[in-house]
Amino acid sequence: MEQNKTALVLGATGGIGSSIATALVRHGWHVSGMVRDTAKAQNQGPAQVHWVAGDAMERDDVIRAVAGATIVVHAVNPPNYMNWDKLVLPMIDNTIAAAKSAGGARIVLPGTIYNFDPKATPVISADSAQHPNSRKGQIRVALEQRLEQAAPEVPSLILRAGDFFGPGARASWFAQAMVSPGKPVRRIVDPARGSGHSWAYLPDLAEAFAQLVDNPTRLGRFERLQFEGYVDDSGKTMVEAIRNACGSRLRSYGFPWWLMRLAAPFASFPREAAELAPYWRYPVRLDNSRLVELIGREPRTPLNEAVKTSLIEMGCLPKPAMQLTGPVLA
Protein backbone atom coordinates (compact mmCIF):
# COMPACT_ATOMS: atom_id res chain seq x y z
CA MET A 1 0.00 0.00 0.00
CA GLU A 2 1.43 3.36 -1.05
CA GLN A 3 2.14 5.82 1.75
CA ASN A 4 0.01 8.96 1.96
CA LYS A 5 2.75 11.60 1.89
CA THR A 6 0.72 14.61 3.05
CA ALA A 7 2.10 16.89 5.77
CA LEU A 8 0.99 19.95 7.68
CA VAL A 9 3.77 22.17 9.01
CA LEU A 10 3.01 24.58 11.83
CA GLY A 11 5.69 27.26 11.90
CA ALA A 12 6.67 26.75 8.25
CA THR A 13 8.02 30.30 7.94
CA GLY A 14 10.41 29.89 10.87
CA GLY A 15 13.94 28.52 10.64
CA ILE A 16 13.45 24.85 11.47
CA GLY A 17 9.86 24.70 10.15
CA SER A 18 10.90 26.15 6.80
CA SER A 19 13.85 23.75 6.56
CA ILE A 20 11.67 20.71 7.31
CA ALA A 21 9.00 21.85 4.83
CA THR A 22 11.67 22.26 2.14
CA ALA A 23 13.13 18.81 2.86
CA LEU A 24 9.69 17.16 2.77
CA VAL A 25 8.90 18.76 -0.60
CA ARG A 26 12.23 17.47 -1.90
CA HIS A 27 11.26 13.98 -0.71
CA GLY A 28 7.97 14.07 -2.62
CA TRP A 29 5.59 15.13 0.14
CA HIS A 30 2.57 17.37 -0.42
CA VAL A 31 3.15 20.06 2.23
CA SER A 32 0.72 22.59 3.67
CA GLY A 33 1.81 25.37 5.98
CA MET A 34 -0.59 27.06 8.38
CA VAL A 35 0.20 30.74 8.96
CA ARG A 36 -1.64 33.83 10.09
CA ASP A 37 -0.59 35.82 6.98
CA THR A 38 -0.74 33.73 3.80
CA ALA A 39 0.23 36.61 1.49
CA LYS A 40 3.46 37.16 3.41
CA ALA A 41 4.19 33.45 3.48
CA GLN A 42 3.75 33.15 -0.28
CA ASN A 43 6.42 35.82 -0.77
CA GLN A 44 8.84 34.75 1.96
CA GLY A 45 8.14 31.08 2.75
CA PRO A 46 9.57 27.96 1.11
CA ALA A 47 8.49 27.19 -2.45
CA GLN A 48 5.90 24.54 -3.34
CA VAL A 49 4.14 24.81 0.01
CA HIS A 50 0.36 25.24 0.02
CA TRP A 51 -0.48 28.00 2.51
CA VAL A 52 -3.62 27.96 4.64
CA ALA A 53 -4.72 30.66 7.02
CA GLY A 54 -4.94 29.84 10.70
CA ASP A 55 -3.63 30.40 14.21
CA ALA A 56 -1.97 27.64 16.24
CA MET A 57 -3.77 28.98 19.33
CA GLU A 58 -7.16 28.29 17.69
CA ARG A 59 -7.94 24.57 17.88
CA ASP A 60 -10.55 24.65 15.13
CA ASP A 61 -8.01 26.24 12.76
CA VAL A 62 -5.51 23.45 13.37
CA ILE A 63 -8.15 20.72 13.04
CA ARG A 64 -9.32 22.19 9.73
CA ALA A 65 -5.76 22.51 8.38
CA VAL A 66 -4.68 18.98 9.34
CA ALA A 67 -7.46 17.20 7.44
CA GLY A 68 -5.94 14.51 5.21
CA ALA A 69 -2.41 14.80 6.61
CA THR A 70 -0.45 11.85 7.98
CA ILE A 71 2.13 13.97 9.80
CA VAL A 72 1.93 17.30 11.63
CA VAL A 73 5.22 19.11 12.11
CA HIS A 74 4.95 21.14 15.31
CA ALA A 75 7.66 23.76 14.74
CA VAL A 76 5.64 26.72 15.95
CA ASN A 77 6.72 29.06 18.76
CA PRO A 78 5.04 32.06 20.39
CA PRO A 79 5.50 35.27 18.38
CA ASN A 80 8.87 36.85 19.26
CA TYR A 81 9.34 33.94 21.73
CA MET A 82 7.27 35.83 24.32
CA ASN A 83 4.73 34.41 26.81
CA TRP A 84 6.09 30.89 26.67
CA ASP A 85 4.40 29.97 29.93
CA LYS A 86 0.98 30.93 28.54
CA LEU A 87 1.16 29.77 24.92
CA VAL A 88 3.44 26.76 24.40
CA LEU A 89 1.36 24.09 26.13
CA PRO A 90 -2.03 25.21 24.74
CA MET A 91 -0.51 25.07 21.24
CA ILE A 92 0.71 21.48 21.63
CA ASP A 93 -2.68 20.53 23.11
CA ASN A 94 -4.32 21.90 19.95
CA THR A 95 -1.91 19.98 17.76
CA ILE A 96 -2.60 16.73 19.65
CA ALA A 97 -6.36 17.26 19.31
CA ALA A 98 -5.99 17.95 15.59
CA ALA A 99 -3.79 14.89 15.03
CA LYS A 100 -6.37 12.77 16.85
CA SER A 101 -9.16 14.20 14.66
CA ALA A 102 -7.15 13.20 11.57
CA GLY A 103 -7.19 9.56 12.66
CA GLY A 104 -3.87 9.55 14.47
CA ALA A 105 -1.55 11.67 12.33
CA ARG A 106 2.03 11.50 13.63
CA ILE A 107 3.25 14.65 15.40
CA VAL A 108 6.82 15.59 14.51
CA LEU A 109 8.62 17.81 17.03
CA PRO A 110 12.07 19.43 16.90
CA GLY A 111 13.40 18.90 20.44
CA THR A 112 15.98 20.88 22.41
CA ILE A 113 18.69 20.15 24.98
CA TYR A 114 17.08 22.52 27.48
CA ASN A 115 15.11 19.62 28.99
CA PHE A 116 18.32 18.54 30.75
CA ASP A 117 20.78 19.74 33.36
CA PRO A 118 24.04 19.85 31.35
CA LYS A 119 26.21 19.51 34.44
CA ALA A 120 24.52 16.20 35.32
CA THR A 121 23.91 14.94 31.77
CA PRO A 122 27.03 15.11 29.57
CA VAL A 123 25.51 12.60 27.12
CA ILE A 124 21.82 12.84 26.20
CA SER A 125 19.99 9.69 25.14
CA ALA A 126 16.33 8.73 24.89
CA ASP A 127 16.40 7.49 28.49
CA SER A 128 18.26 10.42 30.07
CA ALA A 129 16.51 11.94 33.08
CA GLN A 130 14.98 15.32 32.31
CA HIS A 131 15.77 17.76 35.12
CA PRO A 132 15.91 21.22 33.52
CA ASN A 133 17.33 24.24 35.30
CA SER A 134 15.45 26.86 33.26
CA ARG A 135 11.81 27.84 32.89
CA LYS A 136 11.83 27.14 29.17
CA GLY A 137 13.29 23.74 29.89
CA GLN A 138 10.51 22.95 32.33
CA ILE A 139 7.91 23.85 29.74
CA ARG A 140 9.65 21.70 27.13
CA VAL A 141 9.57 18.74 29.53
CA ALA A 142 5.83 19.21 30.04
CA LEU A 143 5.34 19.47 26.27
CA GLU A 144 7.09 16.16 25.64
CA GLN A 145 5.15 14.52 28.47
CA ARG A 146 1.91 15.47 26.72
CA LEU A 147 3.10 13.73 23.55
CA GLU A 148 4.10 10.62 25.47
CA GLN A 149 0.72 10.50 27.20
CA ALA A 150 -1.10 10.88 23.85
CA ALA A 151 0.61 7.76 22.43
CA PRO A 152 -0.20 5.26 21.09
CA GLU A 153 -3.46 6.84 19.87
CA VAL A 154 -1.47 9.79 18.55
CA PRO A 155 2.05 8.72 17.53
CA SER A 156 4.89 11.20 17.73
CA LEU A 157 8.51 11.67 16.76
CA ILE A 158 10.87 13.93 18.71
CA LEU A 159 14.28 14.61 17.20
CA ARG A 160 16.47 16.52 19.64
CA ALA A 161 19.39 18.67 18.50
CA GLY A 162 21.86 21.24 19.77
CA ASP A 163 21.92 24.94 18.96
CA PHE A 164 20.62 25.73 15.47
CA PHE A 165 22.45 27.57 12.72
CA GLY A 166 21.85 27.77 9.00
CA PRO A 167 19.50 29.47 6.53
CA GLY A 168 16.54 31.01 8.32
CA ALA A 169 17.85 30.37 11.85
CA ARG A 170 17.37 33.91 13.09
CA ALA A 171 16.51 33.14 16.73
CA SER A 172 19.82 31.44 17.43
CA TRP A 173 23.07 32.01 19.26
CA PHE A 174 24.89 31.96 15.93
CA ALA A 175 22.77 34.74 14.40
CA GLN A 176 21.92 36.77 17.50
CA ALA A 177 25.21 36.69 19.39
CA MET A 178 28.20 35.48 17.39
CA VAL A 179 27.67 37.60 14.25
CA SER A 180 25.24 40.32 13.13
CA PRO A 181 22.84 39.54 10.25
CA GLY A 182 23.04 41.92 7.30
CA LYS A 183 26.50 43.19 8.21
CA PRO A 184 30.01 42.12 7.18
CA VAL A 185 31.69 40.13 9.93
CA ARG A 186 34.17 42.43 11.67
CA ARG A 187 34.49 40.45 14.88
CA ILE A 188 33.15 37.29 16.45
CA VAL A 189 31.39 37.17 19.81
CA ASP A 190 32.16 33.81 21.43
CA PRO A 191 29.61 32.52 24.00
CA ALA A 192 31.81 29.53 24.94
CA ARG A 193 32.72 29.33 28.63
CA GLY A 194 34.47 25.99 28.49
CA SER A 195 35.20 23.14 26.12
CA GLY A 196 32.50 21.52 24.07
CA HIS A 197 29.23 22.58 22.48
CA SER A 198 26.73 20.88 20.15
CA TRP A 199 25.46 22.54 16.97
CA ALA A 200 22.85 21.49 14.39
CA TYR A 201 22.88 22.75 10.80
CA LEU A 202 19.22 23.15 9.85
CA PRO A 203 19.35 21.60 6.34
CA ASP A 204 21.04 18.48 7.79
CA LEU A 205 18.55 18.22 10.66
CA ALA A 206 15.62 18.70 8.26
CA GLU A 207 16.98 15.98 5.97
CA ALA A 208 17.12 13.60 8.95
CA PHE A 209 13.45 14.39 9.74
CA ALA A 210 12.47 13.71 6.12
CA GLN A 211 14.31 10.39 6.02
CA LEU A 212 12.63 9.30 9.25
CA VAL A 213 9.06 10.03 8.16
CA ASP A 214 9.69 8.48 4.75
CA ASN A 215 9.79 5.10 6.49
CA PRO A 216 7.13 5.28 9.24
CA THR A 217 6.82 1.51 9.67
CA ARG A 218 10.21 1.45 11.40
CA LEU A 219 9.20 4.09 13.92
CA GLY A 220 7.69 3.33 17.31
CA ARG A 221 4.48 5.00 18.38
CA PHE A 222 6.55 7.34 20.55
CA GLU A 223 10.11 7.96 19.34
CA ARG A 224 12.55 10.23 21.13
CA LEU A 225 15.75 10.50 19.05
CA GLN A 226 18.91 12.58 19.21
CA PHE A 227 20.70 14.35 16.33
CA GLU A 228 24.41 14.58 17.09
CA GLY A 229 25.29 17.36 14.64
CA TYR A 230 28.64 19.08 15.09
CA VAL A 231 30.35 18.57 18.44
CA ASP A 232 32.73 21.46 19.10
CA ASP A 233 35.09 19.59 21.42
CA SER A 234 37.40 22.54 22.00
CA GLY A 235 34.75 25.25 22.18
CA LYS A 236 36.64 27.12 19.43
CA THR A 237 35.80 25.12 16.30
CA MET A 238 32.82 27.30 15.35
CA VAL A 239 34.88 30.46 15.77
CA GLU A 240 37.53 29.01 13.47
CA ALA A 241 34.89 28.00 10.92
CA ILE A 242 33.60 31.60 10.80
CA ARG A 243 37.15 32.85 10.30
CA ASN A 244 37.70 30.34 7.51
CA ALA A 245 34.47 31.39 5.78
CA CYS A 246 35.44 35.05 5.98
CA GLY A 247 39.05 34.42 4.98
CA SER A 248 40.33 36.57 7.80
CA ARG A 249 41.83 36.17 11.27
CA LEU A 250 38.97 38.03 12.88
CA ARG A 251 39.27 38.85 16.56
CA SER A 252 36.90 37.11 18.93
CA TYR A 253 35.45 38.54 22.12
CA GLY A 254 33.77 36.78 25.00
CA PHE A 255 30.01 37.07 25.38
CA PRO A 256 29.13 39.40 28.32
CA TRP A 257 27.66 36.77 30.63
CA TRP A 258 28.32 39.02 33.63
CA LEU A 259 26.07 41.68 32.09
CA MET A 260 23.31 39.12 31.54
CA ARG A 261 23.39 38.22 35.24
CA LEU A 262 23.18 41.87 36.28
CA ALA A 263 20.34 42.70 33.87
CA ALA A 264 18.38 39.46 34.40
CA PRO A 265 15.93 40.92 36.95
CA PHE A 266 14.96 43.73 34.59
CA ALA A 267 14.64 42.32 31.04
CA SER A 268 13.57 39.05 29.40
CA PHE A 269 16.54 38.40 27.08
CA PRO A 270 19.23 38.78 29.76
CA ARG A 271 17.15 36.63 32.11
CA GLU A 272 16.81 33.84 29.54
CA ALA A 273 20.48 34.12 28.54
CA ALA A 274 21.57 33.84 32.17
CA GLU A 275 19.42 30.70 32.59
CA LEU A 276 21.05 29.11 29.54
CA ALA A 277 24.62 29.94 30.54
CA PRO A 278 25.30 26.41 31.91
CA TYR A 279 24.86 24.96 28.41
CA TRP A 280 27.92 26.96 27.39
CA ARG A 281 29.96 25.91 30.42
CA TYR A 282 29.31 22.17 30.43
CA PRO A 283 29.66 20.17 27.19
CA VAL A 284 26.67 18.12 26.10
CA ARG A 285 26.83 15.40 23.45
CA LEU A 286 23.77 13.81 21.85
CA ASP A 287 23.70 10.03 21.44
CA ASN A 288 22.44 9.42 17.89
CA SER A 289 22.71 5.60 17.93
CA ARG A 290 18.95 5.03 17.48
CA LEU A 291 18.81 7.64 14.68
CA VAL A 292 21.67 5.90 12.85
CA GLU A 293 19.90 2.56 13.34
CA LEU A 294 16.84 3.98 11.57
CA ILE A 295 18.34 5.99 8.69
CA GLY A 296 22.00 5.03 8.49
CA ARG A 297 24.64 7.72 8.48
CA GLU A 298 23.49 11.06 9.89
CA PRO A 299 23.31 13.87 7.27
CA ARG A 300 26.43 15.99 7.77
CA THR A 301 27.45 18.94 5.57
CA PRO A 302 31.15 19.84 6.04
CA LEU A 303 31.28 22.50 8.75
CA ASN A 304 33.17 25.13 6.76
CA GLU A 305 30.69 24.79 3.90
CA ALA A 306 27.71 24.97 6.27
CA VAL A 307 29.03 28.09 8.02
CA LYS A 308 29.83 29.85 4.74
CA THR A 309 26.37 29.09 3.35
CA SER A 310 24.81 30.40 6.56
CA LEU A 311 26.78 33.66 6.46
CA ILE A 312 25.91 34.24 2.81
CA GLU A 313 22.21 33.69 3.52
CA MET A 314 22.40 36.09 6.47
CA GLY A 315 23.92 38.82 4.30
CA CYS A 316 27.25 38.74 6.14
CA LEU A 317 29.15 37.56 3.05
CA PRO A 318 28.55 38.45 -0.62
CA LYS A 319 26.71 35.94 -2.74
CA PRO A 320 29.01 34.09 -5.14
CA ALA A 321 29.02 35.30 -8.73
CA MET A 322 26.80 33.38 -11.13
CA GLN A 323 28.79 30.76 -13.03
CA LEU A 324 28.26 30.20 -16.73
CA THR A 325 27.66 26.57 -17.51
CA GLY A 326 27.51 26.78 -21.31
CA PRO A 327 30.02 27.93 -23.90
CA VAL A 328 30.83 31.61 -24.13
CA LEU A 329 29.98 32.95 -27.58
CA ALA A 330 32.20 35.61 -29.06
Disulfide bonds with the S-S distance in Angstrom:
none
